[in-house]
Structure formats: structure tokens, C-alpha cells
């Protein structure tokens, strides 16, 4: 009696698997899924991510000019430095506290680019106004970066301010 019940159960199961749209475990292991190489499906988060067409991988330096020179865009040609290629755009600050620094500490205050280093803030002041700079202090603020440029003891910041047209 037990044997006949087991046989009828197995026959019913075989009939139900033939009409089922989903393969059973035994079928998936023997036949495999269509279009897949392995019988294991991956979770969507585990699938390999594809690279977007908007962000292709870099294939070397971007060249400027039609001659194909190796100068990277945004930089001056080798051996040449111009004030326009420097990221520091110096504009003097004329607030009351800046004027006090000018008179008392022999210091000029400029607004410069946040990415500019102290050396890049110092260079244009030396070249444009033909003066030596002793030190440069910087202050990063939400609206930009301030550069406090202290002139050498031989030079007066008031004279430079007159050249610029601050005073």
C-alpha cells in the first residue's frame, strides 16, 4: 500500500513539472537556463556594473592644438609663465580692516582663488609691482580665500597701494 502511494505521488509530480513554466531543480541542473552559462542566478546588486557611455575610461593625456603637442590643457607651454595661466586672480581688498593692515603691518590683502597656493599668490605681486614679498598668510573663507601679503622691510605697502589705486 505504501509503495502504490509513493508511485502515484511521483507520477503526479512528473506530470505537474512537464506543464510548469518554471524548471524544477533537477531540470535546471541538467539543462541549464536559456541564455545563461551557469545555473546560478545573481542578485541584482551582485551583478557586474557596466561603465556608462557618458564616462568613458581615460585613454591618455588630452592634447591641445592641432599639432598634437603634449601640453596638457590649461597649462602654459614649457618655459613660459604668464599671469593669465596662474590660477590666482589677485584683486585687492579695500575694507577698513585691510586698510589698517596696510598702514600698521605693511601688508596688502588680496582675494585669490581657493586652489591657489601661497607661492602662486606671492608671484604676481612680485612681478606686477616689482617688490619683494616677505611672507604670505592665507585665510580660507566660504566666499573665497584671502591672502595677506607682507612686503619686505625695504618696500612700503602704501607705495604699492598708490600704484594699484587703492588709496
VENNOR-V482257 format. One line per field, one symbol per residue. psi: psi as a letter, one per 30 degrees, with the letter a starting at -180 (. if undefined). A space follows every 50 residues. Layout:
psi->???
This chain:
psi->eeeeeeeeeeeeeeeefefkfkkleeeeeeellkfkelfkklkefflkkk kkffilkkhakkkllffhlgkkkglllkfkklfffkfjjkkkkhleeeee eeeeghkkklklkefkleeffeeeeeeeghlkkelkkljklefakkjjjk llffkkfeeeeeeege.
